[in-house]
């Protein structure tokens, strides 16, 4: 998609959905002037004046005149920090810098991109560096989104440390960015999960040092206000803190993270899409996806051999929905509920709940060959993009499953 078409699509939504009230008010003033100039009388002046003031009271003042220098207009919130609306100066800065934004061919983090086990039985000093990067990429064919990312993908890289490790994490804010960013790691014990000491302006870097006290799988995300707005642009990932004894070995590990995107244009509308803060506050996403975009997880990526054990590290970036994670045609032999370690495990689980800002670890053995579909079992979300596939290769097992397939995507 060319720069001009991206610019026009963004301009269109800002005008139609954001500035319509201003255009209507300006047109009304012009209309009032023209009518009075051609048909001036005291009666006409009073009638049109009363009509105009009444219209202003009805349409303009209820949304808050003092808030009209932001997009969208009149968005009232009650959080402890700034709301998700963007100041108009940020919108104009985005316009002027649009051509300099990096275009990413594929925003999706591969589900196979899982770091190897630490292989350690004692704590160590660990250094991690991440870069906050604002980019443009496709959510769906022809649908362009301004993603805010860690290291240029959604989700950000999966991090892996050992219980008791002392971690030094440096966050860089790319100088091409327009916004401040930070990082809050749910694995951190300390104010803001690290966000209070990593709030960085474009071109800056800051470091947090923490001890990984508690084993488990944790979400990390940007926590610069407005936190929900930053996460709804794609700023989240997972950090695994391995227990002292390590995790049982498996044949394949996968990294899956669900997220929600709230575009101003309706689902499937092509062109550059801005985030609609009102839809976000109402919890009505146009897209619900795994790993950053529609179709990010496919059978071509994930191939599992028969009788292999598979472990999935699954997170939910939110910011509103609870995920009901399910693998059609399989049963999770083991689930670490809410990624808890050290407590009771769940066995033979069909669907596991993953709260917004939470995670789970699921394990299964691939028994029967075929194509399997990952879903959020709030199944209407499949049509918003919440599905993926994996393929199991091997010999037929008629003693377990027998039948003639009517299509690879059958089921549910």
N, C-alpha and C positions, 0 to 999 in steps of 0.2 A: 504494500500500500504506500503511495507517495506521500511526501510531506504535506502537499497541498490538500489532499483528500483527508488526511488525519486532522489537519488544522480546521478544515471546514466542518468535519463531523463534531469536533469539540466545540467550535463556535456555535454550531446549530443548537446543541443541547444547552449550552450556557444561555443563549438568547431565548429559546423556546421555553425551557424549564426554569431558568433562573431570573431572567430580566423581563419577563412578560409583564410583570406588574409595573415596572418603570415605563415600559413602552406604552402600556395602556394609560398610565397617568399623563405622560407627555402628550399622547394623542388627544386625550380629553381636554387638556389645556388649549391645544391648537384649535380643536373643534369649538370650544367656548369662545375663543378669540374671533374666529371666522364668523360665527353666528351673530355675535354682538356687533361686529363691525358692519354686517349687512342688515341686521334687523334690530338696531339698538332701540331699546326703550327701558324704562325703569322696571316695568313688569317682567320683561324678558331677562333682564340682568338678575333680578331677585330669584326668579324661578330657576334659571340655570345655575346660579350660585348655590342655592339650597340643594339642587340635585347633585352638584359636584361635591359639595361638602358631605352630603349623605353617603355618596358612593365612596369617598375617602374613608369615612368612619366605618363603613361596612367592610371594605376590602383591604385598606392599607393599615390602619392603626391596630387592628387585632393581632397582626403578625409582628408588631414591634418596630417602630420607626428607628429606634436607636440601634437596631441590629442590621440595618439594611446595607452596611458596607461589608457584607460577607455573602458567601454562596453555600447553600441556598438561603434565600431571604427568610427572616422571621423564625429561625429555628431556635426554640427555647429548650434549654436543658438544665438539669439540676445536679450535675456531677461536681466533684470537688475541684476540678480543673476546667480548662477550656473545653467547650463542646466540639463536635466533629466538623462544624461548618468551617469553610476556608475563608480567610480574609481575602478581599478582592485583589489586594496587592500580590498575594500568592498566586491567584489565578492569572493575573497579568504576567507575573514572572514565569509561570509555566508556559504561557503563550510565547513569550520572547525567547525561551530556551528550548522550545519543542524540537527544533532541528538538531540540537546537540545531544539529545537523549540517546543512549545506546539502545539499539534494537537487538533483542535476544531472539535467536531462531527458535529456541525451545525453552520455555521457562521451567519446565517440569524437572524436579529432582528424580533421578532414576530410583525405583524401589529396590534395585540391587546395590545401591550405593550405601552399604553398611560397613563401618570400620571393623576391622578384625578384633577379636577379643584381645585384651591387654596381655594375657598370658602371664600376668604377675600374681604373686600371692602376698606381696608386701606393698605398702603405699609408696608413692614416688612423687617427684615434682613434675608437673605437666604444664606445658605452655600451649595456648590456643590463640589464634588470631582470626577475627572475623571482620568483614567489611560490609557496612550498610550501603546498599546500592539501589538507586531508583532507575528503573529501566522501562522500556516498552516491549510488550510481547503479546502473542495471541492467546486469548482465553479459549476461543473456538475459531473455526475458519472465518477469517475476515473481521473478527471481533478483537480489537486492540485495547489493552488495559495498561494503565500506568502502575506497574507493580513496584512496591517497595520491598526489598529483599535483604536477606543475609547471604552474601557471596553470589548474588545473581541468579538464584533459583528459589522456587517455592516447593516444599519447605526449604529452609536453610540446611546446611550439612548436619548430619547426625553426629553428635559428639559422644565419645566413649571414654570414661575414666574408671578408676577403681576406688572402692570404698577406702576412705582415709587419705586419698591423694590430696595434695595441695596444688590447686589449679590457679595459674596466672592467665587471665583472659584479657586480651587487648581488643577493643572495638575501634575500628577505623570508620569514619564517615567520609565517603568518597567526595572529593571536592566538586564534582559535577552535580551533587544533590542540592535540592532546594530546602530540605527540612532537617531539623535536628532529629537524632535517633538515640536510642539507648538499648540496653539488654537487661531483661529480668529473667534469671534462671530459677525455676522452681526448685532446683536442687540446692540452692544456696540458702544458708541460714544467716540472715543479716538484712538490714533495711533495704526494702525495695528489691530484694533478690539480686542486688548488684546494680539496679537501675539508677540509684541515687548517685553513684560515683562514675557512671559511664555515659552520662548525658552529653553528647558530643555534637558540635556544630559541623557543617560541611568543611572538610579539610582537616578536622581535628582527630585526635586519637586519645582514648583514656583506657586505664587498666583497672581491673578488679582482681583481687586475690582472695580465694576462699578455700576452705577445707570441705571436701565431699564427705559429709558425715553419714548420710543415710543412703543405703542402696535402694535402687528403684529406677524407673523410667520416668523422666520429667520433661515437661514442656519448657521451652524458653521462647521469649518473644520480646519485641520492642515495647517499652513502657513509657515513652515520651508522650505527654498529653497531646491529643486525645488518644488514649491507649487503644480503644476499640477501633478507631479510624486507622491507626498504623497496622493493627493486626488484620483488618479487613482489606488492606492492600497487599497482604502476604507475608508479614514479618513474624514468622514463627518457625520452630523446629523442635527436635528432641535431643535430650542428653541422657545417656544411660550411665548410671553409677553401678558398676558390677559389685556384687557382694564379695566378701573376703574369700569365700570358697569358689567363686566363679559361678557361671551358669552351666547347666548340663550341655554338652556338645550336641549340635544338630547339623544336618547336612546343608541347609540353606537358611539364610536370614534375610528378611525383607523389611523395608522402611516405607510405611504408608502414613499419610497425614491428611485428614479431611479439613476443608476450609470453605468459607462462604464469601461470595463477592456480590456487591450491591451496586450494579451499574445503573446509570440514569436511563439509558436506553433499555427497552424491554428485551427479554431473552432472545438472542439471535440477531439483534440489530447490529449491522456491521459498521465499521468505522471506529474511531478512537472514543472510548467510553470513559466518562468521569464517574467517580463513586458518588452515589446518592446517599447522603447522610441521613435523610428522613427514612428511607427504606431500611437502613442499618438500625436505626433506633426502634423501628417497628418490627424488626426481625424477619423481614421478607426478602431474602436474597434472590437474585435472578439466577445465580449459579451456585451449586453446591458440588464440589469436586474433590477428587483425591489428587494429591501431589501437584496442585497448582493450576491445572487446566482440564478441560474436557478431553477425555481419551488419553490421559497421561499414563495409565497402567494398562498394558495389553499383553496378550499371550505371546506376542513376539519377543517381549522383554523377559517374561518370567516363564521359564521352562523347568519343570520339576520331574525328576525321575521317580518311577514307581517305587514305593516303600521308603522313599526319603522322608526324613523328618524336616518340617518347615516351621520356623519361628517367625512371627510377624510382630514387629514393633509398630504399634498403631497409636497415633495421636490425633487430637481434635483441636485445631486452632481456633474454633468458634467463629464468630464471637457470641452467637446466640443459641445455636442448636445443640442438642444432645445427640450423639451418634449412636445408632443401634447397629453395631458392626456385625456382619454376617457373611459367611462364605457359602454360596448356594451349592448344595451337593456334598458338603463336608460337615463334620462335627468337630469342634475344637476339643481335642483330647485333654488339653490343659489350658487354663486361663489364669493369668496372674491378675486378679480383679483390681481395676484402677492402677495396674502396674505395681501393686504392692508386693514387697519381698519380705520374707521372714514370717509371714502368716500362712493361713490355710489357702491352698490352691483350689480352684474349681475344676471339676472334671466333667467331660461329656456335655459341653455347653453349645447350644445352637446359635445364640445371639448374645453379644456382650455389650453392656452400656459403657460409653466413653463420654464423660461430661465435657463441656466446653472448657478448654484449658487443662484437660486431663489426658490420660493415656491408658493403654492396656497392652499386655503381652499375650499372644495366643500361639498355640502350637498344635500341629496335626500331622498325621502320617498320610501321605498320598497313596491311597489304596488302588483306585480305579482310574485308568487313563481317560482323558477327555478334557474339555474346556470348562473351567470353573469361574464363576462370576462373584466378585467382591461387591457388596452393596452396603449402604445404610438402609436398614430394613424399614425405615420410614420411606416406603418405596416410591412415593411420588417424587422424591428427590432424585431418583434415577433419571427422570426426564429433565432435571436441572444439571445433570452431569455426574452424579454420585455413583459411579460404577467403574469397575475395572475387571480384567480377566487374567487368568493364569492357565497354563497348559501342563497337564500331567502326561508324561509319555511312558508307555510300558505295554504289557500284554493284558488282554481282556481278562476280567475276573468274573465269569458268569455265576460263580457261587455266591458273589456279593451283589452284582448288578447285571441285569440282562434286559435288553430291549433295543429297539431301533430308534435312533435319534431322529427327531423332526427338525433339528437345527441347533447350531452351536450355542445360541443364546437362549435356549428354552429353559424353563423353570421360573417359578414365581411369576 
